[in-house]
Amino acid sequence: MDTWRLINLKIMKKYIYSALVLTALFSTNQADAQTANAIPGWHPYGNKDAKHGWTADKGVIHLDPKLRDGHGVDLVSDKEYENFELTLEWKIAPKGNSGVILFVHEDPKYNQTYNTGLEMQVLDNEGHPDGKITKHRAGDLYDLVKSTSEPVKPVGEWNKVKVVSKNGKLEFTLNGVKTVSTTLWDENFKTLVAGSKFAGWEGFAAYKKGKIALQDHGDEVWYKNISIKEL
């Protein structure tokens, strides 16, 4: 082999090696990004590979809408629950809206968690337009049952929540005060649904066991100290 061809061969091998190294680094960075975007025990509703705005750091789950691509996606628990006690703390940004959604049935025919699930409203009551709507305020069973009290803290402060579901009985407690107590799936509950925005929705409140979701409503929100105990 002449000297010129030998030099060209060495140069070609060098470029191929460099390309392989760059490909490997790119793949590793992608994998690291996916791992960093993963939150143990939770996943984006309907698409585990979706680029979402949820992150977890030092026990706090934070939604930053600027981090996601396109439309928002709710974060949903990997497990389903029927009888359970859920405790957590939430903090909402000014003019923000979110929610804790229960009994979510994850199925491709339902585009959103609220197609099937019941929501405990998370809201800046004074800054968001929903605060002017009955049954849409913080601590309400969204659009179904109004809170008996409003112990919500000012925007930017942490609120403590306890949700208990046992044999069809559902109770919400906000900052130590019981706000909602109702019986699911009985005739009175069917009447509540019939008089709500969910009337006629196939699948809404139809499942007695389901996943728990944290809602991406397009606003910054924080959740921490999440505990789910099966009863």
N, C-alpha and C positions, 0 to 999 in steps of 0.2 A: 504494500500500500504506500503511495507516495505521501510526502510530508503534508501537502495541502489538504488532501482528503482526510488525513489523520487529525489535523487541526479542526476541520469542519465537524468531524464526528465528535470530538471532545466538546466543542461548543454546543452542538445539538444535545448531547447527553446532559450538559450543564443546564440548558434551558428546560429540558424535560423534568429534571430533578427539581428545579425551582418551581415549576408549575405544580408538581405533585405536592410539594411542601405547602404552597399557597392554598391548594384545594383542601388539604388536610386541616390547615389552620382555620379556613372558612367553615368547614364542616364542624370543627370543634367549637368555634364561636357560636354557630347556630344552635348546637346541642346545649351549650352553656346558657344561651338566652332562653331556650325552651325550659330548661331546668329552673332557671331563676324566675320564670314566669309561672311556675307550677306552685300550687298551694296544697300541701298534704291534706287529704280528706275532702277536698273541694275540686270542682272543675267547672269550666264554662258550660252553661246550659246548651245542650244540643250539639256541641262541637268541641271536643276536648283539645283540639289543635288550634282553636280560635285565638287570635291575638287580642287579648283583653286588657283592660286598664286596672286590673286588680293586682296588688302586690301585698306581700306580708313581710313585716320587719319587727322584730322584738315583740312578737305576740299581737301586733296590730295589723288588721287587714284594712287596706286603704284603696279606695277607688279614685283614680285620677283619670278622668275622661281623655285627657291629652295623650295618654299613653296607648290608647287603643286605635285600631283601624276601623273606620266606618262606624256602623251602628253599635250601640252598647250591647253587652251580653251579661246576663245575670250569673252570679256565682252560685253553684248548687252543690249540696252535699253529695258525697259518693253513695251514702247509705240512705235507705228509706226508713221512716219512723211512723208508728201508729200511736201508741201510748208513750208519752215522753214528757220530760221537763227540760225546757231550753232556757238557759240564762246567758245573757250577754250585755255588753254596753255599747251604745252607739253615740256618735257625734256627727252632726251635719254642718255643712258649710252654709254661710248666709244665702238665703233664698233657695236652699236645697231641698231635694225630694228623694226619698229612697223607701225601702220597705223590707220587712222580714216576711217571706212568703212560705206558707205551710202546706203540706199535703200535695206537693208538686208531682205530677205524673210526667216523667220525661219520655216523650214519644215524638217522633218526627212530625206527626200530624198536628201537634200543638207547637206553634212558633214561639210562644212566650210562656214563662213560668206562671203568669197570672191567668192564662187560659184555663188552668185547672186549680191553682192554689189560692188559698185564703191569705190575706195580707194584714199584718200589723203595720200601720202607717208609721213611717219615719219622716219627719217634716220640720222645716222652719215655719212654724205656724204664722208668725208675723210677717215673714218676708216672701213666702211662696203663695201664689194665687189659690192653691188648694186649701189654704188655711181659712178661706172665706166660705168653704163648702162644708155643710154638716156631714159628718161621718167620713171626712177626708183629713181630719186633723191628727196630730201625733197621738199615738196610743189607741186610736179607733181600730175596730175591725173594718177595714176599708170598704166604704159604701154599703155596709150592712148594719153595723152596731156602733152607735155613738158612745164615746167614753163617758162613764158616770162622773169622772173627775178629770182634771187636766194638770197633773203634777209635773209636766214637762219642764225641763230647765232651759234657760236662755240659750240661744244658738251659740255653738262653739263649745258648750260644756257637755260632759259625759252624762248620759242617761242610762240607768240600770233597768233591764227588762227581765221579766220571768214569764214564760209561756208554759202552761200546763195543759196537756191533752190527755184525758183518760176516759175511755169508754164513751166517747161522744161528748163529754163535757169539756169545754174550752174556756180557759181563764187567762186574761192578760193582767200583768202587774207592771206598773211603770213607777220607778223610783219609790218602791215600797207601798204604793197605793194601787188597789185593784181597780182597773178601769173598764174591763169587759168580763162578763160571765154569761155564757150562753150554751145552749145544747145544739149540737150539730145534727143535721140530717133528719130532724123530726118535722112535724107539720108546720110548726111555727118558723123553723129555719127555712123551709121551702117557701113560705110566704115572704120572708125577708129577701130571699134571692129573687123571687118573682117581682118584687118592687124595686129592684136595684138595676144598675147598668148591666149586670150579668144575666139578666133574664133571657132565656133562650139560648145561652151559650152552651153548646154541647161539651160536656166534660167538666164544666166548672163545678167545683166542690163535690165532684162525683166519686172521688177516691178517698177511702178512709185510711189509707197508708200511702206515704209519699215522701219526697225529699224536701229539704229546707233550703230556701234560696235567699240570697242577699241581692237586692235589686240595684241594677244600674239604670238610673233614671236620667243620667246625663249630668249629674252634679256630684261634687266631691262629698264623700262620706267615709267614716271610719268605724270599724267594729273591733272589739277586743273582748278578752275573757269569755270566749264562746265555749259553752259546755252543754252537751246534749246527753241526758241520762234517760235510758229506756225504762219505762215503768211496768 
